[in-house]
Amino acid sequence: MQNAIALAQEGYADILGVGNEVLLRGDMSEDALIGYIEQAKDALPNTPVGYVDAYFLFEDFPRVADACQVILTNCYPFWEGCPEQFAVPYMKEMYRRAIAAGKGKPVIVSETGWPNEGIAERGAIPSLENALKYFVDTYNWADEENIDVFYFSSFDEAWKVEKEGAVGAYWGLWDKDGNFKYKE
């Protein structure tokens, strides 16, 4: 925490995200998280401070949303079993819910993506075609509505199979060796 604050004070961060999915995983209490957010806000009066988690947790923990100056929401239609053809409209609803939970504060989609290999999650099917379409549709929406989106992920991460199953390693735009997957 002290290192993150120091980096922001030195001008290396425009936004500070305090914690990543600690409520989703149950790693930290709501009160402890709010304490860290408040500590960062006190130390960084000119840097927006927020928290990163699934969109619905900002609804479930309104005190956390209230403490944030910016909502950093992870939106994964794939993990909720949404078929690709409905995924971006579904993500728009996730985003709308995060805005409502944040009571109009800025909202950034801090993570979203689609795997290109692995086992289907109900109606969500991993494939090169679906992953590329989701990427293009996501950025068309973000461009049209001036929404900040961080796509997950740049590179495949083989180590993620242990916790995320067969799809865990295949969210990257590049494979684990740095080869771009989506060639013309």
C-alpha positions in Angstrom: 0.0 0.0 0.0 2.8 2.4 0.9 4.6 1.7 -2.4 1.4 2.3 -4.4 0.8 5.6 -2.6 4.4 6.6 -3.2 4.2 5.9 -6.9 1.0 7.9 -7.2 2.5 10.8 -5.3 5.5 10.7 -7.7 3.0 11.1 -10.6 3.2 7.5 -12.0 -0.5 6.7 -11.5 -3.6 8.6 -12.7 -5.9 6.3 -10.7 -5.2 4.0 -7.8 -7.1 0.7 -7.5 -7.0 -0.6 -3.9 -7.5 -4.3 -3.9 -8.5 -6.7 -6.7 -11.5 -9.1 -6.1 -10.8 -9.4 -2.4 -14.5 -9.4 -1.6 -15.3 -11.9 -4.4 -12.7 -14.3 -2.9 -13.5 -13.4 0.7 -9.9 -12.4 1.3 -10.7 -9.3 3.3 -13.6 -7.8 5.2 -15.7 -4.9 3.9 -14.5 -2.7 6.8 -10.8 -3.5 6.2 -11.1 -2.7 2.5 -12.8 0.6 3.2 -10.0 1.4 5.7 -7.4 0.9 2.9 -9.5 2.9 0.4 -9.8 5.8 2.9 -6.0 5.6 3.7 -5.2 6.0 0.0 -7.7 8.8 -0.5 -6.2 10.7 2.5 -2.7 10.3 1.1 -3.7 11.1 -2.5 -6.1 14.1 -2.6 -5.5 14.6 -6.4 -5.6 11.0 -7.5 -9.0 9.1 -7.9 -9.0 6.0 -5.7 -11.2 3.0 -6.3 -11.5 -0.8 -5.9 -11.6 -3.6 -8.5 -14.2 -6.3 -8.4 -17.2 -7.9 -10.2 -19.9 -5.4 -11.0 -22.5 -7.0 -8.7 -20.3 -6.7 -5.6 -20.6 -2.9 -5.8 -24.4 -3.5 -5.4 -23.8 -6.1 -2.6 -21.4 -3.8 -0.7 -22.8 -0.3 -1.1 -20.4 1.1 1.5 -17.5 0.1 -0.6 -19.0 1.8 -3.7 -19.6 4.9 -1.6 -16.0 5.0 -0.4 -14.7 4.8 -4.0 -14.1 7.8 -6.1 -14.1 5.6 -9.2 -15.6 2.2 -9.7 -13.3 -0.3 -11.4 -15.6 -3.2 -12.5 -14.8 -6.6 -13.9 -17.4 -7.7 -16.4 -17.2 -11.2 -17.7 -20.3 -12.3 -19.6 -18.5 -15.6 -20.4 -18.3 -16.6 -16.7 -22.0 -16.0 -16.4 -22.7 -18.4 -19.3 -23.9 -15.7 -21.8 -23.7 -16.7 -25.4 -21.3 -14.5 -27.4 -24.0 -13.0 -29.6 -25.6 -11.4 -26.5 -22.4 -10.8 -24.5 -21.8 -7.1 -25.2 -25.5 -6.2 -24.6 -25.2 -8.1 -21.3 -21.9 -6.3 -20.5 -23.7 -3.0 -21.1 -26.2 -4.0 -18.4 -23.3 -5.0 -16.0 -21.8 -1.5 -16.7 -25.2 0.2 -16.1 -25.5 -1.6 -12.7 -22.0 -0.5 -11.7 -22.9 3.1 -12.6 -26.1 2.8 -10.5 -24.2 1.3 -7.5 -21.6 4.1 -7.8 -24.3 6.7 -7.9 -22.9 8.3 -11.0 -19.2 8.1 -10.2 -16.9 7.3 -13.1 -16.9 3.6 -14.0 -14.0 1.9 -15.8 -14.4 -1.7 -17.1 -11.2 -2.9 -15.5 -11.3 -6.4 -16.9 -13.3 -8.1 -19.6 -12.4 -10.8 -22.2 -13.3 -14.1 -23.8 -11.3 -17.3 -24.0 -10.4 -18.8 -27.3 -10.0 -22.4 -26.0 -11.4 -24.6 -23.3 -14.8 -25.9 -22.1 -18.0 -24.0 -22.6 -19.6 -22.2 -19.6 -23.3 -23.0 -20.2 -24.1 -21.0 -23.4 -20.7 -19.3 -23.6 -18.4 -21.1 -26.0 -14.7 -20.5 -26.2 -13.4 -20.2 -29.7 -11.1 -18.0 -31.8 -14.1 -16.6 -33.7 -16.1 -15.8 -30.5 -13.0 -14.3 -28.7 -12.2 -12.1 -31.7 -15.9 -11.0 -32.2 -16.2 -10.2 -28.5 -13.0 -8.1 -28.6 -14.1 -6.1 -31.6 -17.7 -5.7 -30.4 -16.4 -4.6 -26.9 -14.1 -1.9 -28.4 -16.7 -0.7 -30.8 -19.1 -0.2 -27.9 -16.4 1.5 -25.8 -15.5 3.8 -28.7 -19.1 4.7 -29.5 -19.9 5.5 -25.8 -16.5 6.8 -24.7 -16.1 4.1 -22.1 -12.7 3.1 -20.7 -12.1 -0.6 -21.0 -9.1 -2.8 -20.1 -9.2 -6.0 -22.0 -8.1 -9.2 -20.3 -5.6 -10.4 -21.3 -2.6 -9.5 -23.4 -1.0 -12.9 -23.2 -2.2 -16.4 -22.3 -1.4 -17.5 -18.8 -0.8 -21.2 -18.5 -0.7 -21.0 -14.7 -4.4 -20.0 -14.5 -5.6 -23.5 -15.4 -5.4 -24.6 -11.8 -8.1 -22.2 -10.6 -10.0 -21.4 -13.7 -10.1 -24.8 -15.4 -9.6 -25.5 -19.1 -10.3 -22.0 -20.2 -8.0 -20.3 -17.7 -4.9 -20.3 -19.9 -6.5 -18.9 -23.1 -7.7 -15.4 -22.5 -4.8 -13.6 -24.2 -4.7 -11.8 -27.6 -1.2 -13.4 -27.9 -0.3 -16.9 -26.9 2.1 -17.8 -24.1 5.0 -17.6 -26.6 4.1 -14.0 -27.7 2.5 -15.0 -31.0 -0.5 -13.0 -32.0 -3.5 -15.4 -32.3 -5.7 -13.5 -34.7 -4.0 -13.5 -38.0 -5.7 -12.3 -41.1 
